[in-house]
Amino acid sequence: MDDYRSLPSQDQDWLFRQVFVACTEAILIVDPLVDRIVAANPGACRLLGYDEARLKDVRFSALHPGQLPSLIVFSENALTKGEAWTRTLSPQRAGGGELKVEYAATLMRLGERELLLFTLSDLDTRQQRDLDAKAQDYLQSGIAQWQRVERFFQEIEQENRLILSAAGEGIYGVNAEGRTTFVNPAAEQILGWPADELIGRDIHGIVHHKRADGSHYPAIECPIYAAFRDGAVHKVDDEVFWRRNGTPVWVEYTSTPIRDRGEVVGAVIVFRDISERREAQDKLRAALAEVDSLRQRLELENAYLQEEIRGESNHHEIIGRSAVIQAVLRQIELVAPTDATVLITGESGTGKELIARAIHEASGRRDRPLIRVNCAAIPRELFESEFFGHVKGAFTGAIRDRIGRFELADGGTLFLDEVGEIPLELQGKLLRVLQEGHFERVGEERTRQVNVRLIAATNLELKQEVRRRRFREDLYFRLNVFPIESAPLRERLDDVPLLAMHFIGTIGRRLNLPHLRLTQGDIQALGRYDWPGNVRELENVIERAAILARDGRLRFDLPDARHPAPAKAPPKAQSQQGGLLTEDARRARDRANILAALEACSGKVFGAGGAAELLGVKPTTLASRIKSLGLKGVRTP
């Protein structure tokens, strides 16, 4: 025949197919990427006990139960080096039972696909061939060679005896009648029986006649004897043998059938004493059960404490009975069960974070974390890493992977405090996460998905920031789905006594000052102040007064000079209760005071010589008061 390369391609394909089919060695072609058998020759079908169609439906890894790590290592080695071999893998036949084979793997490329061609050599068949080959050689070499063979087998027998004597596991053999044929020294030591008292006797009736609970163990149910009845290997992990002194020993054992010319003539039993291991496992199970019991107890106690905290915290320390606070609480109850984005506005110190926490705790995400980010405290160049995380080496100083706040809050709530401080160039990425739930870590191309409920807070007028092009309009509308305004303390002075009592209690416990008391005069003094620093300022004033207290008597130092009252209150401003001001009277007083300041400054609010400087308040605070008092015609930036 001419060179096969001169044949047409279809003839070459036919020739290769015939070689594949006619090869006596078992051959499998496997696609490792999808764990599928692409082709199998008749030799592989005979060896594994499957027909070709059924074999193609079996995943390659399913032929190797319990051997997946070794299979992956071998396949990766073949894919990397182009070829590999191993004897550590034992495929399972269709009818059960593992095969002892030698695998040889060769990398094949079919277009862009990488396939592996596996050749399976049955080691038992190979060993038999080797013996047959040696026998043929010896037959041909005459008497001298037969004498050499005899010496060879004598040496093997001697080596086997040495191996049996040196083995640490107990080993004994039984014939097809269940009678003991040999016992190694380790078995004698474990069982306490000398070998000469066991050989020739029914060993099941001596060391395996009872179960661990003392009940009778029939020989017909013994896995050891089953090995020479059904010809299969039997493995048992947890049974007892009985020592000569009548005590049990926990063992794991394997009973392997022995064949002579294809006929099962007995079994070899290899066993190991696992008493110490089983005792350690029992102790571990008991310890784990105790830990689990303690864990359940702690979870119940934690749930109880959480309920106690929720019951006592009055919407997480949102304290007050004023109309504005009640309105905020109603808004919280409305929006909390939803996943709507909330924008909390208000001056600094009004408790915007408390509102965010109350929304989270009343929502379906209460069992997931509330992650807080103070946007005003993050360096400009670290915003993206703080929000979305980074991978190792993404920038100088990134020595390890880092999870961002969005990923940390997955399934929970993310609270962005001072959201108006986010750099303009990052606002687009923030908008994308809010709209699509997708982001990438810095230095990574992989897109991640999160499910986060967002609550934002700011003391800025975001509409003005949008007009000044310092805040994206589309992001503003995305945040402002459900706005909540956190009212300044001057607009809810009725709550000052409640807040003061709350702070006296908490500060007293923290500073170990248990006998602090608040008088009616203290309440009146606190109510006359307009609290430009809001609740935070009130807490600081209470703490300062507690430190200065003598015999439980608080000493307040309120900076009244910074907030002078108008020279003369309107006639209706005075109440009939000892000079106390009603809410309407107080608002009238504040209105008159601000108008007087504006008139003195020719309407100037901000800057040097402006009304804010004259009144000793921040310009943004004065602008908020002008808005809340409804002073029309007064322009603020």
C-alpha positions in Angstrom: 0.0 0.0 0.0 1.2 3.5 -0.8 1.9 5.9 2.0 -1.4 6.4 3.8 -0.9 10.2 3.7 -1.5 10.0 -0.1 -5.0 8.6 0.6 -8.1 10.9 0.4 -9.1 12.4 3.7 -12.2 10.3 4.0 -10.1 7.1 3.6 -7.7 8.3 6.2 -10.6 9.0 8.6 -11.9 5.5 7.9 -8.5 4.0 8.5 -8.0 5.8 11.8 -11.5 4.8 12.9 -10.7 1.1 12.2 -7.5 1.3 14.2 -9.4 2.9 17.1 -12.0 0.2 17.0 -9.6 -2.7 16.5 -7.1 -1.7 19.3 -7.2 -4.2 22.1 -6.2 -1.6 24.7 -9.1 0.3 26.3 -9.2 3.9 24.9 -11.4 6.8 26.0 -11.4 10.3 24.5 -12.6 12.8 27.1 -13.5 16.5 27.0 -12.2 17.7 30.5 -13.9 21.0 30.2 -17.4 19.5 30.4 -16.4 16.2 32.0 -17.8 14.2 29.1 -16.6 11.0 27.3 -16.5 11.9 23.6 -15.6 8.5 22.3 -14.9 5.0 23.6 -13.5 1.9 21.8 -14.9 -1.6 22.3 -11.9 -2.4 24.5 -13.0 0.3 26.9 -16.6 -0.9 26.8 -15.5 -4.4 27.7 -13.2 -3.3 30.5 -15.7 -1.0 32.1 -18.8 -3.1 31.4 -20.8 -0.5 29.5 -22.0 -0.3 25.9 -20.7 2.7 24.0 -23.9 4.7 24.0 -24.4 4.3 27.8 -20.7 5.0 28.5 -21.0 8.4 26.6 -23.9 9.3 29.0 -21.7 8.7 32.1 -19.6 11.6 33.3 -15.9 10.7 33.3 -15.6 11.8 37.0 -18.6 9.5 37.9 -16.4 6.5 36.9 -14.1 7.5 39.8 -16.3 8.0 42.9 -14.3 9.5 45.8 -11.3 10.2 43.6 -12.1 13.6 42.2 -9.0 15.5 43.6 -6.6 12.8 42.1 -8.5 12.9 38.8 -8.3 16.7 38.5 -4.5 16.7 39.3 -3.8 14.0 36.7 -5.9 15.7 34.0 -4.3 19.1 34.7 -0.8 17.5 34.5 -1.7 16.0 31.1 -3.1 19.3 29.8 0.0 21.1 30.9 2.7 18.7 29.9 0.9 17.1 26.9 1.1 13.6 28.4 1.0 11.9 31.8 0.4 8.5 33.4 -0.7 7.2 36.8 -1.7 4.1 38.7 -3.5 5.9 41.5 -6.9 6.0 39.8 -9.3 3.1 40.0 -12.3 3.3 37.7 -15.5 1.5 38.8 -17.2 -1.1 36.5 -20.8 -0.9 35.6 -21.7 -3.8 37.8 -19.6 -2.6 40.8 -16.1 -3.2 41.9 -13.0 -1.1 41.2 -10.4 -1.9 38.5 -6.7 -1.7 39.0 -5.4 0.1 35.9 -2.6 2.2 34.6 -3.8 5.4 32.9 -1.8 7.0 30.1 -3.1 10.4 29.0 -2.2 12.3 25.8 -3.3 15.9 24.9 -5.3 16.2 21.6 -6.4 19.4 20.0 -9.5 19.6 17.9 -9.8 23.1 16.6 -9.9 25.3 19.7 -11.0 22.4 21.9 -8.5 20.5 24.1 -9.3 16.8 24.5 -7.5 14.0 26.4 -7.0 10.5 25.0 -6.8 8.0 27.9 -5.4 4.5 27.5 -6.4 2.1 30.3 -4.2 -1.0 30.9 -5.7 -3.6 33.2 -2.9 -4.3 35.7 -4.2 -7.7 36.6 -4.2 -8.7 33.0 -0.8 -7.3 32.6 0.5 -9.2 35.6 -1.0 -12.4 34.2 0.7 -11.7 30.9 4.0 -11.1 32.6 3.7 -14.4 34.5 2.7 -16.3 31.3 5.7 -14.7 29.5 8.0 -15.8 32.3 6.5 -19.3 32.3 7.1 -19.6 28.5 10.7 -18.4 29.0 11.2 -20.9 31.8 9.6 -23.7 29.8 12.0 -23.0 26.9 15.1 -22.7 29.2 14.9 -26.3 30.7 15.5 -27.8 34.1 18.0 -25.2 35.2 15.5 -22.4 34.7 12.8 -24.4 36.6 15.2 -24.7 39.5 15.7 -21.0 39.3 11.9 -20.5 39.2 11.5 -22.6 42.3 14.1 -20.5 44.2 12.3 -17.4 42.9 8.9 -18.5 44.4 10.6 -19.6 47.6 12.1 -16.1 47.9 8.6 -14.6 47.3 7.1 -16.8 50.0 9.8 -15.8 52.4 9.3 -12.1 51.6 5.5 -12.5 52.1 6.1 -14.0 55.5 8.4 -11.2 56.4 5.8 -8.6 55.2 3.0 -10.3 57.2 5.2 -10.4 60.3 6.2 -6.7 60.0 2.7 -5.3 59.1 1.2 -3.1 61.8 -2.3 -4.1 60.9 -3.8 -7.4 62.0 -4.0 -9.9 59.1 -5.5 -13.3 58.9 -6.8 -15.7 56.2 -9.8 -18.0 56.0 -10.6 -20.7 53.5 -13.9 -21.2 51.8 -15.2 -23.1 54.9 -14.4 -20.2 57.2 -11.5 -21.9 58.8 -8.4 -19.9 59.7 -5.3 -20.5 57.5 -2.8 -18.0 58.9 -2.6 -15.2 61.5 0.1 -12.5 61.6 1.8 -11.3 64.9 -0.1 -8.0 64.9 -3.5 -9.9 64.9 -2.2 -12.0 67.8 -1.3 -8.9 69.8 -4.6 -7.1 69.1 -6.9 -10.1 69.8 -4.8 -11.8 72.5 -5.1 -15.1 70.8 -2.0 -17.1 69.8 -1.9 -18.1 66.2 -1.8 -21.9 66.9 -5.1 -21.6 68.8 -6.9 -20.0 65.9 -5.5 -21.8 62.8 -7.9 -24.5 61.6 -10.8 -23.1 63.6 -14.0 -21.1 62.7 -12.7 -17.7 63.5 -16.1 -16.0 63.3 -17.3 -18.1 66.3 -14.2 -17.0 68.3 -13.7 -13.2 67.6 -16.8 -12.1 65.7 -19.7 -14.0 67.2 -21.4 -11.0 69.0 -22.2 -7.4 68.0 -21.2 -4.4 70.1 -24.5 -4.5 72.0 -23.9 -8.2 72.9 -26.5 -9.6 70.5 -25.8 -12.7 68.4 -24.0 -12.1 65.1 -25.0 -14.9 62.7 -22.2 -16.2 60.4 -24.5 -15.9 57.4 -24.6 -12.1 58.0 -20.8 -11.7 58.4 -19.2 -9.5 55.7 -15.9 -11.4 56.2 -17.5 -14.7 55.1 -19.5 -12.9 52.4 -16.3 -12.1 50.5 -15.8 -15.8 49.6 -19.5 -16.3 48.9 -20.0 -13.4 46.5 -16.4 -12.8 45.4 -16.6 -9.1 46.3 -14.4 -6.9 48.5 -16.2 -5.9 51.8 -15.2 -2.9 53.8 -16.6 -2.2 57.3 -15.6 0.9 59.3 -17.1 0.3 62.7 -17.6 -3.1 64.3 -16.1 -5.0 67.2 -13.9 -8.1 67.5 -13.7 -9.9 70.8 -10.4 -10.5 72.6 -9.5 -13.7 74.4 -10.3 -12.0 77.7 -13.9 -11.3 76.6 -13.4 -7.5 76.1 -14.4 -5.9 72.8 -12.0 -4.0 70.5 -13.4 -1.6 67.9 -12.0 -2.3 64.4 -12.3 -1.3 60.8 -11.5 -4.1 58.3 -11.4 -5.2 54.7 -12.3 -8.7 53.6 -10.8 -9.5 50.1 -11.6 -12.7 48.3 -8.7 -15.0 47.2 -9.1 -16.8 43.8 -7.4 -19.8 42.3 -7.9 -20.3 38.6 -10.9 -18.1 38.7 -12.6 -19.8 41.7 -12.9 -18.1 45.1 -11.1 -20.3 47.7 -11.1 -18.0 50.7 -10.5 -14.5 51.9 -7.8 -12.3 53.5 -8.9 -10.0 56.3 -6.9 -6.9 57.2 -8.1 -5.0 60.3 -7.0 -2.1 62.4 -7.7 -1.2 66.1 -9.6 2.1 66.1 -10.6 2.1 69.8 -8.6 5.3 70.6 -9.9 7.1 67.5 -13.5 6.1 68.2 -13.1 7.3 71.8 -11.7 10.6 70.5 -14.6 10.9 68.1 -17.2 10.2 70.8 -15.6 12.9 72.9 -15.6 15.3 70.0 -19.3 14.6 69.2 -20.1 15.2 72.9 -18.2 18.5 72.8 -19.9 19.5 69.6 -23.3 18.7 71.0 -22.5 20.8 74.1 -21.2 23.7 71.8 -24.4 23.4 69.7 -26.5 23.5 72.8 -24.7 26.6 74.1 -25.0 28.2 70.6 -28.7 27.7 70.5 -29.0 29.0 74.0 -26.9 32.1 73.1 -29.0 32.7 70.0 -32.2 32.5 72.0 -30.7 34.9 74.6 -29.5 37.2 71.9 -33.0 37.2 70.3 -34.5 38.0 73.6 -32.1 40.8 74.3 -32.7 42.2 70.8 -36.4 42.3 71.5 -35.8 43.9 74.9 -33.6 46.6 73.2 -36.2 47.2 70.5 -38.9 47.5 73.1 -37.0 50.0 75.2 -35.4 52.1 72.5 -38.5 53.9 71.3 -37.6 53.7 67.6 -33.9 53.5 68.4 -33.6 56.5 70.7 -35.7 58.8 68.6 -37.1 60.5 71.6 -39.9 63.0 71.6 -43.6 63.7 71.6 -43.7 66.8 69.5 -45.8 66.9 66.3 -42.7 67.0 64.1 -41.2 63.9 65.7 -44.5 62.0 65.4 -44.6 62.9 61.7 -41.1 61.5 61.3 -42.0 58.3 63.1 -45.1 57.9 60.8 -42.8 58.3 57.8 -40.5 55.7 59.1 -43.3 53.2 59.6 -44.5 53.9 56.0 -41.2 53.5 54.2 -39.4 50.9 56.3 -41.2 47.8 55.0 -40.3 48.8 51.4 -36.9 48.9 49.7 -37.3 52.5 48.6 -34.3 54.8 48.7 -34.6 57.4 51.5 -33.0 60.8 51.6 -32.8 62.3 55.1 -32.1 66.0 55.2 -31.5 68.4 58.1 -28.9 70.3 60.1 -26.0 68.6 61.8 -26.8 67.1 65.1 -30.5 66.4 64.5 -30.2 62.6 64.6 -30.2 61.7 60.9 -28.3 58.5 61.7 -30.9 57.5 64.3 -33.7 57.8 61.6 -31.6 55.6 59.3 -31.1 53.0 62.0 -34.8 53.0 62.8 -35.7 52.5 59.1 -33.3 49.5 58.9 -34.5 47.9 62.1 -38.1 48.1 61.0 -37.4 46.7 57.6 -37.2 43.1 56.3 -33.4 43.5 56.2 -33.0 43.8 60.0 -31.1 40.5 60.3 -28.5 41.8 57.8 -26.0 44.5 58.6 -26.5 48.3 58.4 -23.2 49.6 57.0 -22.5 53.3 57.6 -20.2 55.4 55.5 -19.2 58.9 56.5 -18.6 60.4 53.0 -17.1 63.6 54.5 -14.3 61.5 56.2 -13.0 59.6 53.1 -10.0 61.0 51.2 -11.0 61.9 47.7 -8.6 59.4 46.1 -9.9 56.5 48.2 -13.7 57.0 47.6 -13.9 54.3 44.8 -11.9 51.7 46.9 -14.0 52.5 50.0 -17.3 52.0 48.1 -16.4 49.1 45.8 -13.3 47.5 47.2 -10.0 46.7 45.4 -7.8 43.8 44.4 -4.2 43.2 45.4 -1.9 45.4 43.4 -4.6 47.7 42.1 -2.6 50.7 43.3 0.4 51.5 45.5 -0.4 50.2 49.0 -3.0 47.7 47.9 -1.2 44.7 49.5 -4.3 42.5 49.7 -7.8 42.2 48.3 -10.3 44.4 50.1 -14.1 44.2 50.2 -16.0 47.5 49.7 -18.9 48.9 51.7 -21.4 48.0 49.0 -20.3 44.3 49.0 -20.2 44.3 52.8 -23.8 45.6 52.9 -25.1 43.0 50.4 -28.6 41.9 51.6 -28.7 44.7 54.1 -28.7 48.5 54.2 -26.0 51.0 53.3 -26.2 54.4 55.0 -24.3 57.2 53.2 -23.9 60.0 55.7 -23.0 63.4 54.2 -23.8 62.1 50.7 -23.3 65.6 49.3 -19.5 65.2 49.8 -19.1 62.5 47.2 -16.8 63.6 44.4 -18.6 64.5 41.2 -16.6 62.0 39.1 -17.7 59.1 41.4 -21.4 60.0 41.4 -21.9 58.3 38.0 -20.6 55.0 39.4 -22.8 55.3 42.4 -25.8 55.9 40.2 -25.0 52.8 38.2 -24.9 50.6 41.3 -28.2 52.1 42.5 -29.9 51.5 39.1 -28.4 48.2 38.1 -26.9 46.6 41.2 -23.6 46.1 39.4 -20.1 47.2 40.2 -16.4 46.3 39.7 -13.7 46.4 42.3 -10.8 48.7 41.6 -8.3 46.9 39.4 -10.7 44.0 38.6 -12.7 43.4 35.4 -15.1 41.0 37.0 -18.6 42.5 37.4 -20.2 41.8 40.8 -23.9 42.1 41.8 -25.3 43.3 45.1 -28.7 43.8 46.6 -28.5 46.8 48.8 -31.1 49.2 50.3 -29.7 52.7 50.3 -30.4 55.5 52.9 -28.6 58.8 52.3 -28.3 61.8 54.6 -27.0 65.4 54.1 -27.1 68.8 55.8 -26.6 70.5 52.4 -29.3 71.8 50.1 -28.8 69.3 47.3 -31.0 71.3 44.9 -28.6 74.2 45.2 -25.7 71.8 44.8 -27.3 70.6 41.5 -27.7 74.2 40.3 -24.0 74.9 41.1 -23.1 71.7 39.1 -21.5 70.1 42.2 -24.0 67.3 42.4 -25.6 65.3 39.5 -29.2 65.9 39.0 -30.0 62.3 38.0 -28.4 61.1 41.2 -30.3 63.6 43.2 -33.6 62.3 41.8 -32.5 58.7 42.4 -31.8 59.5 46.0 -34.8 61.7 46.7 -37.4 58.9 46.3 -38.7 59.3 49.8 -37.5 62.4 51.6 -37.5 62.7 55.4 -36.6 66.0 57.0 -35.0 65.8 60.4 -36.3 68.8 62.2 -33.9 71.1 64.2 -34.3 71.1 68.0 -35.5 74.7 68.0 -38.6 73.6 66.1 -39.4 70.9 68.7 -38.5 72.5 72.1 -41.3 70.5 73.7 -39.0 67.5 73.4 -36.1 69.1 75.2 -37.1 67.9 78.7 -37.5 64.3 77.5 -34.1 64.4 75.7 -32.5 66.0 78.7 -33.8 63.3 81.0 -32.6 60.6 78.6 -29.1 62.1 78.4 -28.9 62.5 82.2 -29.6 58.8 82.6 -27.1 57.6 79.9 -24.4 60.1 80.9 -24.9 59.4 84.6 -24.4 55.7 84.0 -21.3 56.2 81.8 -19.6 58.7 84.2 -20.8 56.8 87.3 -22.8 59.8 88.6 -26.1 58.1 89.6 -27.7 61.0 91.6 -28.0 63.7 88.9 -31.3 65.6 89.0 -33.0 68.1 86.7 -35.1 70.9 88.3 -38.0 72.9 86.8 -35.7 75.9 86.5 -33.2 73.8 84.5 -36.0 72.8 82.1 -37.0 76.4 81.7 -33.4 77.5 81.0 -33.0 74.7 78.4 -36.3 75.6 76.8 -35.3 79.3 76.3 -32.2 78.4 74.3 -32.6 77.8 70.5 -29.9 75.1 70.2 -28.0 75.9 67.0 -26.1 72.6 67.5 -29.3 70.7 67.9 -29.5 67.4 69.8 -25.8 66.9 69.7 -25.3 70.3 71.4 -27.9 69.4 74.0 -26.1 66.2 74.9 -22.7 68.0 75.2 -24.3 70.7 77.4 -25.8 67.9 79.6 -22.5 66.1 79.9 -20.6 69.3 80.7 -23.2 70.1 83.4 -22.9 66.6 84.8 -19.2 66.9 85.2 -19.6 70.3 86.9 -22.4 69.0 89.1 -22.2 69.3 92.9 -24.3 66.9 95.1 -26.3 66.0 92.0 -27.2 69.6 91.2 -26.5 70.3 87.5 -24.8 73.5 86.6 -25.6 74.7 83.1 -23.5 77.1 81.1 -25.6 78.2 78.1 -24.1 80.7 75.7 -27.2 83.0 75.7 -25.2 86.0 74.6 -24.8 84.4 71.1 -28.6 84.3 70.6 -30.1 87.5 72.0 -33.8 87.7 72.3 -35.7 90.6 70.6 -35.9 93.7 72.8 -39.7 93.4 73.1 -41.9 90.4 72.5 -45.2 91.0 70.7 -48.2 91.3 73.0 -49.5 87.8 72.1 -46.1 86.2 72.7 -46.4 86.1 76.5 -48.1 83.1 78.0 -50.0 83.1 81.2 -47.7 80.6 82.9 -45.0 82.5 84.7 -43.3 84.0 81.7 -43.0 80.7 79.7 -43.3 81.0 75.9 -45.7 79.0 73.9 -44.5 77.5 70.6 -46.3 80.3 68.6 -44.8 82.9 70.9 -41.3 81.4 70.5 -41.6 81.4 66.7 -42.8 85.0 66.8 -39.8 85.9 68.9 -37.4 84.1 66.5 -39.1 85.7 63.5 -38.8 89.2 65.0 -35.2 88.6 66.1 -34.1 87.4 62.6 -35.9 90.3 60.9 -34.2 92.8 63.2 -30.8 91.3 62.3 -31.6 91.4 58.6 -32.7 95.0 58.8 -29.5 95.9 60.6 -27.4 94.3 57.9 -29.5 95.6 55.0 -30.7 92.1 54.2 -27.2 90.6 53.9 -27.3 87.0 55.2 -23.8 85.6 54.4 -20.3 86.9 54.7 -18.6 89.5 56.9 -21.1 91.9 58.5 -24.0 89.6 57.6 -27.0 88.6 59.7 -25.5 85.2 60.4 -22.3 86.7 61.8 -24.4 89.2 63.9 -26.6 86.4 65.3 -23.5 84.1 65.9 -24.9 81.2 63.8 -23.7 79.3 60.7 -25.0 80.8 57.5 -26.7 77.5 56.5 -28.4 77.4 59.9 -29.8 80.9 59.5 -30.9 80.0 55.9 -32.8 77.0 57.3 -34.5 79.1 60.0 -35.5 81.7 57.5 -37.1 78.9 55.4 -38.8 77.3 58.4 -40.3 80.6 59.6 -41.6 81.4 56.1 -39.9 84.7 55.8 -40.8 85.5 52.1 -38.8 88.0 50.1 -35.6 87.1 51.9 -33.2 85.6 49.4 -30.7 83.0 50.5 -28.1 81.3 48.1 
